[in-house]
Amino acid sequence: MSLTPNYLEDRLCLNVLANSVENAKACYEAAEGHVILGVLSKNYATDEAAIEDMKKYADATNNALSVGLGAGDPNQSQMVSRISKDLQPQHVNQVFTGVGTSRALLGQNDTVINGLVSPTGKVGYVNIATGPLSSQAPAGEVQIETAIKLLQDMGGSSIKYFPMKGLAHKEEYKAVAEACAKYDFYLEPTGGIDLENFEEIVQIAVDAGVKKIIPHVYSSIIDKETGDTKPEDVRLLLQMMKNTLK
């Protein structure tokens, strides 16, 4: 099974939540395989339970598994690293300070590991204090270039830019996209992304020249009754991704 996501035109891959193995399969088919399915570590009481269940998702989707924290919860950082060692998924979500641990335990460089940084309200700067302890301290505001280089030092693949609140931080996001393109780093826009703003958000990253882009679309496409991510919405998002690459 492949350790790298199946990118559309080697450029774009969607990240959505899977509510069940069946939901994961339906979304995988709707995205024509250009998707990774998020399963949250926070939903499991033990490492063993998480590994046993997440393996079913990986088996059903050609290993298109994204091991999640759970709403960016920094307290899940260590568990994500531990279970990813056994699972060897295509994608791992991490807080900034957890990236090095995840890469070391994975023991390979193919799996995508993101590092969570947050908007600061200042163009060109991001907050890297997103770990279990550092998130309780004053913001660690650094230039985006420095954040990227630190993540590269730790074996990270991409910036997870969260919480974006859709296009609320548009100018900051543009600067992040330009830096990712310049320093050969992937970008994962996350937070408040929906069917209305998705195409513009992805287009900004494409136009900036970012090599690989993994947009996260979560609650806005989840059926409130069932908790499932809607495959029909995933189809729409795939079409929008194709539009941005034209």
Backbone torsions as a table, in degrees:
resi	resn	phi	psi	omega
1	MET	NA	140.1	-177.1
2	SER	-68.1	143.4	177.3
3	LEU	-96.0	-3.9	-179.2
4	THR	-115.6	143.2	179.8
5	PRO	-60.3	155.5	179.4
6	ASN	-92.5	91.1	-175.1
7	TYR	-77.8	141.3	171.4
8	LEU	-69.3	122.3	-177.4
9	GLU	49.9	34.9	177.6
10	ASP	60.2	25.7	-171.3
11	ARG	-134.3	-44.3	-171.3
12	LEU	-123.7	138.3	174.4
13	CYS	-142.5	130.3	-178.7
14	LEU	-80.3	149.7	173.8
15	ASN	-126.6	114.9	178.1
16	VAL	-130.4	161.4	179.1
17	LEU	-83.6	144.3	175.3
18	ALA	-112.1	127.4	-176.8
19	ASN	-88.4	-18.4	179.3
20	SER	-161.5	169.6	177.9
21	VAL	-62.8	-39.1	179.3
22	GLU	-64.1	-42.9	178.2
23	ASN	-63.1	-39.9	177.9
24	ALA	-60.8	-45.5	-179.5
25	LYS	-63.6	-41.7	-179.2
26	ALA	-64.4	-41.6	179.7
27	CYS	-70.4	-36.7	178.4
28	TYR	-61.5	-44.2	178.9
29	GLU	-68.2	-40.5	-179.0
30	ALA	-63.1	-32.1	-179.5
31	ALA	-90.5	6.0	-177.9
32	GLU	54.4	33.0	176.9
33	GLY	85.1	-5.2	-178.0
34	HIS	-90.6	57.9	-174.3
35	VAL	-154.5	151.3	166.8
36	ILE	-119.8	140.9	-172.6
37	LEU	-102.4	117.9	-178.0
38	GLY	-78.9	127.2	173.4
39	VAL	-125.4	129.0	-168.7
40	LEU	-92.5	126.0	-179.8
41	SER	-61.9	-28.9	-177.2
42	LYS	-62.3	-19.8	-177.8
43	ASN	-81.1	0.3	-176.7
44	TYR	-120.4	140.1	-177.5
45	ALA	-76.6	-30.0	-177.0
46	THR	-136.0	160.0	175.3
47	ASP	-58.9	-43.1	-175.7
48	GLU	-61.3	-43.0	179.9
49	ALA	-65.0	-40.4	179.5
50	ALA	-64.1	-46.2	-178.0
51	ILE	-63.4	-46.0	-178.4
52	GLU	-60.2	-44.3	-177.7
53	ASP	-74.7	-44.2	-177.0
54	MET	-64.9	-27.7	177.0
55	LYS	-60.9	-32.6	179.2
56	LYS	-65.9	-39.1	177.4
57	TYR	-65.1	-44.2	-179.5
58	ALA	-62.0	-43.9	-178.6
59	ASP	-64.3	-32.5	-175.9
60	ALA	-82.2	-13.3	-172.6
61	THR	-131.8	29.7	-179.0
62	ASN	54.8	38.8	176.7
63	ASN	69.7	22.4	179.7
64	ALA	-80.2	53.7	-176.8
65	LEU	-99.2	134.2	173.3
66	SER	-116.3	110.4	-179.2
67	VAL	-78.0	117.9	-174.3
68	GLY	-102.1	160.8	175.6
69	LEU	-80.0	-59.3	-174.6
70	GLY	123.9	90.6	-177.0
71	ALA	56.3	34.1	178.7
72	GLY	66.6	23.3	-176.7
73	ASP	-65.7	112.8	-177.5
74	PRO	-63.2	-23.4	-179.3
75	ASN	-70.1	-9.5	177.4
76	GLN	-92.1	-1.2	-172.6
77	SER	-55.2	-48.7	-176.8
78	GLN	-67.3	-40.4	179.4
79	MET	-62.9	-42.3	178.4
80	VAL	-58.0	-44.7	179.3
81	SER	-62.6	-44.4	-177.7
82	ARG	-63.8	-48.0	-175.8
83	ILE	-73.3	-29.8	179.6
84	SER	-66.5	-30.4	177.1
85	LYS	-56.1	-45.0	-179.3
86	ASP	-78.4	-38.3	-173.7
87	LEU	-76.0	-34.4	-176.3
88	GLN	51.1	57.8	-176.9
89	PRO	-79.4	174.9	176.7
90	GLN	-77.6	-21.4	-171.5
91	HIS	-149.4	137.4	178.2
92	VAL	-128.8	129.8	175.2
93	ASN	-93.0	128.6	-179.6
94	GLN	-139.5	151.9	167.2
95	VAL	-73.7	163.8	-173.8
96	PHE	-53.5	-45.0	-173.9
97	THR	-79.1	-6.3	-178.1
98	GLY	-96.6	-4.3	-172.6
99	VAL	-63.7	-46.4	-177.7
100	GLY	-61.3	-40.8	178.5
101	THR	-63.0	-45.7	-179.7
102	SER	-61.2	-45.6	-177.7
103	ARG	-64.6	-41.8	-179.4
104	ALA	-63.4	-42.7	-178.5
105	LEU	-72.0	-32.4	177.3
106	LEU	-64.5	-39.0	177.4
107	GLY	73.7	17.5	176.3
108	GLN	-154.4	165.5	-174.3
109	ASN	-108.0	6.9	-174.8
110	ASP	-83.4	-41.4	179.5
111	THR	-59.8	135.1	176.3
112	VAL	-77.4	126.1	173.5
113	ILE	-119.6	121.7	175.8
114	ASN	-94.5	159.6	174.8
115	GLY	-122.9	124.6	-174.7
116	LEU	-76.6	121.3	170.5
117	VAL	-127.8	152.6	-174.0
118	SER	-118.1	153.7	174.2
119	PRO	-61.3	151.7	-178.6
120	THR	-117.0	-13.7	-171.6
121	GLY	91.8	-1.9	179.9
122	LYS	-122.9	123.9	-179.3
123	VAL	-62.7	130.0	178.3
124	GLY	93.3	-4.7	-179.9
125	TYR	-123.1	144.7	175.8
126	VAL	-132.3	158.5	176.5
127	ASN	-95.9	119.7	-179.2
128	ILE	-100.1	-0.3	-179.0
129	ALA	-83.5	71.3	-175.4
130	THR	-115.9	8.1	-178.9
131	GLY	-81.5	176.5	-177.3
132	PRO	-54.6	-43.3	180.0
133	LEU	-94.3	-42.9	-175.9
134	SER	-64.0	-28.4	179.7
135	SER	-69.3	-15.5	177.6
136	GLN	-91.5	-5.6	-179.0
137	ALA	-98.5	170.8	173.8
138	PRO	-55.5	150.9	-177.3
139	ALA	-54.4	141.1	175.2
140	GLY	-100.9	86.2	-174.7
141	GLU	-87.0	120.0	178.2
142	VAL	-131.8	162.1	175.9
143	GLN	-65.4	145.9	-176.0
144	ILE	-58.1	-36.4	178.0
145	GLU	-59.4	-43.3	179.9
146	THR	-63.9	-42.5	178.8
147	ALA	-59.9	-43.6	179.6
148	ILE	-63.1	-46.0	-178.4
149	LYS	-64.8	-37.4	176.6
150	LEU	-63.7	-43.8	178.9
151	LEU	-64.4	-38.8	177.4
152	GLN	-64.6	-38.5	175.6
153	ASP	-57.4	-36.7	-175.1
154	MET	-88.1	-2.4	-179.7
155	GLY	90.8	16.7	177.7
156	GLY	-75.7	159.4	-178.8
157	SER	-108.0	-30.0	-168.9
158	SER	-154.1	159.6	171.2
159	ILE	-89.8	124.1	167.7
160	LYS	-96.9	109.8	-174.4
161	TYR	-95.9	105.0	-169.9
162	PHE	-152.1	140.5	-1.0
163	PRO	-91.6	123.2	-177.1
164	MET	-76.3	-24.9	-174.4
165	LYS	53.7	50.8	-179.5
166	GLY	65.9	-121.1	-178.4
167	LEU	-102.8	17.8	-178.3
168	ALA	-61.3	-28.2	-178.6
169	HIS	-116.1	42.1	-171.6
170	LYS	-54.8	-48.0	-177.3
171	GLU	-67.7	-38.4	175.9
172	GLU	-63.2	-43.0	-179.3
173	TYR	-62.5	-40.8	177.7
174	LYS	-59.3	-42.7	179.7
175	ALA	-64.6	-38.8	177.3
176	VAL	-63.7	-44.6	-179.8
177	ALA	-61.6	-43.1	-179.9
178	GLU	-64.0	-39.2	179.1
179	ALA	-68.2	-40.9	178.3
180	CYS	-61.0	-41.7	178.6
181	ALA	-63.9	-44.6	-176.5
182	LYS	-64.3	-38.3	-174.4
183	TYR	-106.0	21.8	172.2
184	ASP	55.3	51.3	-177.7
185	PHE	-126.5	148.2	179.9
186	TYR	-80.8	164.0	-178.3
187	LEU	-135.3	135.3	178.7
188	GLU	-126.7	90.5	176.4
189	PRO	-68.3	133.9	-172.8
190	THR	-147.5	138.0	173.3
191	GLY	108.2	113.9	176.3
192	GLY	72.9	20.2	179.5
193	ILE	-90.2	130.6	-177.7
194	ASP	-138.9	-175.3	-177.0
195	LEU	-64.8	-21.8	-178.1
196	GLU	-81.4	-41.2	-174.2
197	ASN	-103.9	-5.9	-174.0
198	PHE	-55.4	-50.3	-173.7
199	GLU	-63.6	-40.9	179.6
200	GLU	-65.0	-41.7	-179.6
201	ILE	-62.9	-44.3	178.8
202	VAL	-67.9	-41.3	-178.6
203	GLN	-59.8	-38.9	178.9
204	ILE	-58.5	-44.2	-179.2
205	ALA	-70.0	-39.8	178.0
206	VAL	-62.5	-48.3	-178.1
207	ASP	-63.7	-31.5	178.8
208	ALA	-70.7	-19.5	179.1
209	GLY	94.7	19.7	178.7
210	VAL	-63.5	133.5	-173.3
211	LYS	-66.8	-46.7	179.5
212	LYS	-136.5	133.5	-175.9
213	ILE	-128.0	129.4	-179.8
214	ILE	-126.3	85.7	178.6
215	PRO	-72.7	137.3	178.0
216	HIS	-100.1	123.2	175.5
217	VAL	-124.4	111.1	-171.9
218	TYR	-112.4	-96.0	-168.4
219	SER	-62.3	-28.6	-175.2
220	SER	-67.6	-18.4	-179.9
221	ILE	-117.0	20.2	178.1
222	ILE	-96.7	132.1	176.4
223	ASP	-69.1	118.9	-175.0
224	LYS	-64.0	-28.4	-178.9
225	GLU	-74.6	-47.9	-171.9
226	THR	-97.5	-22.9	-174.6
227	GLY	83.5	-0.3	180.0
228	ASP	-81.7	145.9	167.7
229	THR	-73.8	133.7	-173.9
230	LYS	-79.7	115.2	-179.7
231	PRO	-59.0	-32.9	180.0
232	GLU	-65.1	-33.7	176.6
233	ASP	-72.3	-35.1	176.6
234	VAL	-61.9	-38.7	176.9
235	ARG	-61.2	-42.5	178.6
236	LEU	-62.7	-42.7	179.9
237	LEU	-64.2	-38.3	177.4
238	LEU	-61.4	-43.3	178.9
239	GLN	-62.6	-39.8	177.8
240	MET	-64.8	-37.9	177.4
241	MET	-62.2	-41.9	178.3
242	LYS	-62.7	-38.8	179.5
243	ASN	-61.3	-39.9	-176.2
244	THR	-68.4	-20.2	-177.4
245	LEU	-95.6	-0.5	-178.0
246	LYS	-68.6	NA	NA
